[in-house]
């Protein structure tokens, strides 16, 4: 049995969409099947997939995640490790945590699982997330205390992050601050869009180098909205190369790289962790 209490951030979502976001192992179609089989209850009653969840709804799903097949092993490059946390240089193409219909591929979460203490669940130890196509620095907590400490660093905006991105065309001016609120797209809940009713989202950018119709940017997100950098650049008419979800030209990868992360560790030391840009980034604008 899996149980959830709906919070303010997720209220008004369709029941199937809400559960697909909360249960990474199952796709939306799998969730819909469970709902049809009356294996999902809301406040003790069965509801349709299109039921809009409400604040404090008590949702129960009759499904045993242990029945899923074993996750294959993966090795990831470690930048730093101590008793509290782990910093990884995530390759492009690797998920932070699993998604999809019984999708048991190796992820950052599965790699760190043997290193965790008193943390359980599919997202155990995950402090923040990098999209599958994004490479670079990601920090993981090993204990509940470290997780709480690191998450507070992110929520209070005390973490300094720098990304590199290659976009189509050139931004004018070459340096500026993007201040555009972002919300989940009502017609496609897996994506986000700029909207005046959205949550505050601020990104600082600087042009590093341009060649032909491509530009290498340095991006400093001041807030941490999902898909923030991708949405902001799409809105400016210069989507990230390879970001087909947001109108970018197809490429061999998503050209977005988390190049550095500065944060206060649970041992109270403030550290800067860096990842060298992938060679493709340099070659395209050399």
SEFI-444378 format. One record per residue (C-alpha): chain; residue in one letter; x, y, z. Coordinates in steps of 0.25 Angstrom, whole numbers. Example, Ala and Ser with C-alpha at 12.3 -4.5 7.8 and 13.67 -1.06 7.14 Angstrom:
BEGIN
+----+----+-------+-------+-------+
| ch | aa |    px |    py |    pz |
+----+----+-------+-------+-------+
|  A |  a |    49 |   -18 |    31 |
|  A |  s |    55 |    -4 |    29 |
+----+----+-------+-------+-------+
//
This chain:
BEGIN
+----+----+-------+-------+-------+
| ch | aa |    px |    py |    pz |
+----+----+-------+-------+-------+
|  A |  x |     0 |     0 |     0 |
|  A |  x |     5 |    14 |    -4 |
|  A |  x |    -1 |    26 |     3 |
|  A |  x |     0 |    41 |     0 |
|  A |  x |    -6 |    54 |     6 |
|  A |  x |    -8 |    65 |    -5 |
|  A |  x |     0 |    77 |    -2 |
|  A |  x |    -3 |    91 |    -7 |
|  A |  x |     7 |    91 |   -19 |
|  A |  x |     0 |    79 |   -25 |
|  A |  x |   -15 |    82 |   -23 |
|  A |  x |   -24 |    83 |   -35 |
|  A |  x |   -16 |    73 |   -43 |
|  A |  x |   -23 |    61 |   -49 |
|  A |  x |   -22 |    49 |   -40 |
|  A |  x |   -15 |    41 |   -51 |
|  A |  x |    -5 |    52 |   -53 |
|  A |  x |    -3 |    54 |   -38 |
|  A |  x |     0 |    39 |   -36 |
|  A |  x |     9 |    38 |   -48 |
|  A |  x |    18 |    50 |   -42 |
|  A |  x |    18 |    43 |   -29 |
|  A |  x |    21 |    29 |   -33 |
|  A |  x |    33 |    29 |   -42 |
|  A |  x |    32 |    14 |   -45 |
|  A |  x |    19 |    15 |   -52 |
|  A |  x |    15 |    22 |   -64 |
|  A |  x |     2 |    30 |   -65 |
|  A |  x |    -4 |    19 |   -73 |
|  A |  x |    -1 |     9 |   -62 |
|  A |  x |    -7 |    18 |   -52 |
|  A |  x |   -20 |    19 |   -60 |
|  A |  x |   -21 |     4 |   -61 |
|  A |  x |   -19 |     3 |   -46 |
|  A |  x |   -30 |    14 |   -44 |
|  A |  x |   -39 |     6 |   -54 |
|  A |  x |   -37 |    -7 |   -46 |
|  A |  x |   -41 |     1 |   -33 |
|  A |  x |   -28 |     0 |   -27 |
|  A |  x |   -27 |    15 |   -24 |
|  A |  x |   -36 |    22 |   -13 |
|  A |  x |   -37 |    36 |   -10 |
|  A |  x |   -42 |    38 |     5 |
|  A |  x |   -47 |    24 |     5 |
|  A |  x |   -55 |    25 |    -9 |
|  A |  x |   -52 |    21 |   -23 |
|  A |  x |   -50 |    33 |   -33 |
|  A |  x |   -48 |    34 |   -48 |
|  A |  x |   -34 |    38 |   -54 |
|  A |  x |   -39 |    52 |   -57 |
|  A |  x |   -43 |    55 |   -42 |
|  A |  x |   -36 |    68 |   -38 |
|  A |  x |   -28 |    65 |   -25 |
|  A |  x |   -31 |    75 |   -13 |
|  A |  x |   -22 |    80 |    -2 |
|  A |  x |   -21 |    69 |     9 |
|  A |  x |   -27 |    58 |     1 |
|  A |  x |   -23 |    44 |     6 |
|  A |  x |   -19 |    36 |    -6 |
|  A |  x |   -16 |    21 |    -5 |
|  A |  x |   -11 |    12 |   -16 |
|  A |  x |   -11 |    -3 |   -15 |
|  A |  x |     2 |    -7 |   -21 |
|  A |  x |    15 |   -13 |   -16 |
|  A |  x |    27 |    -7 |   -22 |
|  A |  x |    35 |   -18 |   -17 |
|  A |  x |    29 |   -27 |   -28 |
|  A |  x |    37 |   -19 |   -38 |
|  A |  x |    50 |   -25 |   -44 |
|  A |  x |    64 |   -22 |   -39 |
|  A |  x |    71 |   -10 |   -44 |
|  A |  x |    84 |   -12 |   -52 |
|  A |  x |    97 |    -6 |   -46 |
|  A |  x |   103 |     7 |   -51 |
|  A |  x |   116 |    14 |   -48 |
|  A |  x |   117 |    29 |   -48 |
|  A |  x |   128 |    38 |   -46 |
|  A |  x |   129 |    44 |   -32 |
|  A |  x |   135 |    58 |   -30 |
|  A |  x |   134 |    58 |   -14 |
|  A |  x |   130 |    49 |    -3 |
|  A |  x |   129 |    49 |    12 |
|  A |  x |   120 |    43 |    23 |
|  A |  x |   109 |    53 |    20 |
|  A |  x |   108 |    54 |     5 |
|  A |  x |   113 |    51 |    -9 |
|  A |  x |   115 |    60 |   -21 |
|  A |  x |   114 |    53 |   -35 |
|  A |  x |   118 |    58 |   -49 |
|  A |  x |   105 |    53 |   -55 |
|  A |  x |   107 |    49 |   -70 |
|  A |  x |    96 |    53 |   -80 |
|  A |  x |    86 |    42 |   -82 |
|  A |  x |    85 |    37 |   -68 |
|  A |  x |    72 |    40 |   -60 |
|  A |  x |    73 |    46 |   -46 |
|  A |  x |    63 |    36 |   -41 |
|  A |  x |    54 |    26 |   -49 |
|  A |  x |    41 |    29 |   -57 |
|  A |  x |    32 |    22 |   -66 |
|  A |  x |    24 |     9 |   -67 |
|  A |  x |    32 |    -1 |   -58 |
|  A |  x |    45 |     6 |   -63 |
|  A |  x |    56 |     0 |   -55 |
|  A |  x |    68 |     6 |   -62 |
|  A |  x |    80 |    10 |   -54 |
|  A |  x |    79 |    24 |   -49 |
|  A |  x |    87 |    34 |   -39 |
|  A |  x |    77 |    29 |   -28 |
|  A |  x |    80 |    14 |   -31 |
|  A |  x |    95 |    17 |   -31 |
|  A |  x |    95 |    24 |   -17 |
|  A |  x |    85 |    14 |   -10 |
|  A |  x |    96 |     5 |    -4 |
|  A |  x |   103 |    18 |     2 |
|  A |  x |    90 |    23 |     9 |
|  A |  x |    87 |    22 |    24 |
|  A |  x |    72 |    22 |    29 |
|  A |  x |    67 |    27 |    16 |
|  A |  x |    57 |    20 |     7 |
|  A |  x |    49 |    21 |    -5 |
|  A |  x |    51 |    23 |   -20 |
|  A |  x |    56 |    37 |   -18 |
|  A |  x |    64 |    35 |    -5 |
|  A |  x |    76 |    44 |    -3 |
|  A |  x |    72 |    53 |   -15 |
|  A |  x |    74 |    67 |   -11 |
|  A |  x |    72 |    74 |   -25 |
|  A |  x |    70 |    69 |   -39 |
|  A |  x |    76 |    70 |   -53 |
|  A |  x |    68 |    66 |   -65 |
|  A |  x |    72 |    53 |   -72 |
|  A |  x |    79 |    61 |   -83 |
|  A |  x |    86 |    71 |   -74 |
|  A |  x |   100 |    67 |   -70 |
|  A |  x |   109 |    72 |   -58 |
|  A |  x |   109 |    74 |   -43 |
|  A |  x |    99 |    68 |   -34 |
|  A |  x |    99 |    67 |   -19 |
|  A |  x |    93 |    55 |   -11 |
|  A |  x |    90 |    53 |     4 |
|  A |  x |    94 |    41 |    11 |
|  A |  x |    86 |    43 |    24 |
|  A |  x |    72 |    49 |    27 |
|  A |  x |    80 |    60 |    35 |
|  A |  x |    89 |    63 |    23 |
|  A |  x |    77 |    63 |    14 |
|  A |  x |    69 |    73 |    22 |
|  A |  x |    82 |    82 |    23 |
|  A |  x |    84 |    82 |     8 |
|  A |  x |    70 |    84 |     4 |
|  A |  x |    69 |    96 |    13 |
|  A |  x |    81 |   102 |     6 |
|  A |  x |    74 |   101 |    -7 |
|  A |  x |    60 |   106 |    -2 |
|  A |  x |    67 |   118 |     4 |
|  A |  x |    74 |   121 |    -9 |
|  A |  x |    88 |   120 |    -2 |
|  A |  x |    93 |   111 |   -13 |
|  A |  x |   101 |   117 |   -25 |
|  A |  x |    99 |   109 |   -38 |
|  A |  x |   105 |   112 |   -51 |
|  A |  x |   101 |   105 |   -64 |
|  A |  x |   107 |   105 |   -78 |
|  A |  x |    97 |   104 |   -90 |
|  A |  x |    98 |   105 |  -105 |
|  A |  x |    87 |   113 |  -111 |
|  A |  x |    82 |   116 |  -125 |
|  A |  x |    85 |   130 |  -130 |
|  A |  x |    91 |   141 |  -121 |
|  A |  x |    84 |   148 |  -109 |
|  A |  x |    84 |   163 |  -109 |
|  A |  x |    88 |   169 |  -100 |
|  A |  x |   100 |   160 |   -98 |
|  A |  x |    98 |   160 |   -82 |
|  A |  x |    85 |   162 |   -75 |
|  A |  x |    75 |   157 |   -64 |
|  A |  x |    63 |   149 |   -69 |
|  A |  x |    51 |   151 |   -59 |
|  A |  x |    39 |   143 |   -64 |
|  A |  x |    30 |   135 |   -55 |
|  A |  x |    28 |   121 |   -59 |
|  A |  x |    16 |   111 |   -57 |
|  A |  x |    12 |    97 |   -61 |
|  A |  x |     6 |    97 |   -75 |
|  A |  x |    -9 |    93 |   -73 |
|  A |  x |   -10 |    87 |   -87 |
|  A |  x |     3 |    78 |   -85 |
|  A |  x |     6 |    76 |   -70 |
|  A |  x |    20 |    70 |   -73 |
|  A |  x |    25 |    84 |   -78 |
|  A |  x |    25 |    98 |   -73 |
|  A |  x |    23 |   112 |   -78 |
|  A |  x |    25 |   127 |   -75 |
|  A |  x |    12 |   133 |   -70 |
|  A |  x |     9 |   145 |   -61 |
|  A |  x |     1 |   136 |   -51 |
|  A |  x |    13 |   126 |   -49 |
|  A |  x |    24 |   126 |   -38 |
|  A |  x |    36 |   136 |   -38 |
|  A |  x |    47 |   131 |   -47 |
|  A |  x |    60 |   139 |   -49 |
|  A |  x |    72 |   135 |   -58 |
|  A |  x |    85 |   143 |   -60 |
|  A |  x |    92 |   140 |   -73 |
|  A |  x |   105 |   144 |   -80 |
|  A |  x |   110 |   141 |   -94 |
|  A |  x |   123 |   134 |   -94 |
|  A |  x |   125 |   132 |  -109 |
|  A |  x |   118 |   131 |  -122 |
|  A |  x |   121 |   124 |  -135 |
|  A |  x |   112 |   124 |  -147 |
|  A |  x |    98 |   122 |  -142 |
|  A |  x |   101 |   117 |  -128 |
|  A |  x |   105 |   123 |  -115 |
|  A |  x |   111 |   118 |  -102 |
|  A |  x |   104 |   124 |   -90 |
|  A |  x |   107 |   124 |   -75 |
|  A |  x |    95 |   123 |   -67 |
|  A |  x |    93 |   126 |   -53 |
|  A |  x |    79 |   122 |   -48 |
|  A |  x |    75 |   131 |   -36 |
|  A |  x |    62 |   122 |   -33 |
|  A |  x |    60 |   107 |   -35 |
|  A |  x |    48 |   105 |   -44 |
|  A |  x |    46 |    92 |   -51 |
|  A |  x |    52 |    94 |   -66 |
|  A |  x |    54 |   109 |   -62 |
|  A |  x |    66 |   111 |   -72 |
|  A |  x |    60 |   103 |   -83 |
|  A |  x |    47 |   111 |   -82 |
|  A |  x |    53 |   125 |   -81 |
|  A |  x |    62 |   123 |   -93 |
|  A |  x |    50 |   117 |  -101 |
|  A |  x |    42 |   130 |   -97 |
|  A |  x |    54 |   139 |  -102 |
|  A |  x |    53 |   131 |  -116 |
|  A |  x |    67 |   124 |  -114 |
|  A |  x |    64 |   110 |  -109 |
|  A |  x |    75 |   101 |  -104 |
|  A |  x |    81 |    93 |  -115 |
|  A |  x |    75 |    79 |  -114 |
|  A |  x |    64 |    83 |  -106 |
|  A |  x |    53 |    78 |  -115 |
|  A |  x |    43 |    78 |  -103 |
|  A |  x |    44 |    93 |  -104 |
|  A |  x |    46 |    96 |  -118 |
|  A |  x |    60 |    94 |  -120 |
|  A |  x |    67 |    87 |  -132 |
|  A |  x |    70 |    72 |  -131 |
|  A |  x |    84 |    69 |  -127 |
|  A |  x |    92 |    58 |  -121 |
|  A |  x |    89 |    63 |  -107 |
|  A |  x |    83 |    74 |   -99 |
|  A |  x |    93 |    85 |   -98 |
|  A |  x |    92 |    88 |   -84 |
|  A |  x |   103 |    86 |   -74 |
|  A |  x |   103 |    88 |   -59 |
|  A |  x |   117 |    93 |   -58 |
|  A |  x |   118 |    97 |   -43 |
|  A |  x |   111 |    97 |   -30 |
|  A |  x |   115 |   105 |   -17 |
|  A |  x |   108 |   100 |    -4 |
|  A |  x |   110 |    99 |    11 |
|  A |  x |   112 |    85 |    14 |
|  A |  x |   106 |    78 |    27 |
|  A |  x |   120 |    80 |    33 |
|  A |  x |   118 |    95 |    32 |
|  A |  x |   129 |    96 |    21 |
|  A |  x |   125 |   104 |     9 |
|  A |  x |   131 |    97 |    -3 |
|  A |  x |   131 |    99 |   -18 |
|  A |  x |   130 |    87 |   -27 |
|  A |  x |   132 |    88 |   -42 |
|  A |  x |   131 |    79 |   -55 |
|  A |  x |   138 |    82 |   -67 |
|  A |  x |   130 |    85 |   -80 |
|  A |  x |   128 |    73 |   -89 |
|  A |  x |   137 |    74 |  -101 |
|  A |  x |   125 |    76 |  -110 |
|  A |  x |   122 |    89 |  -104 |
|  A |  x |   135 |    94 |  -107 |
|  A |  x |   136 |    88 |  -121 |
|  A |  x |   123 |    95 |  -126 |
|  A |  x |   127 |   109 |  -123 |
|  A |  x |   143 |   107 |  -125 |
+----+----+-------+-------+-------+
//
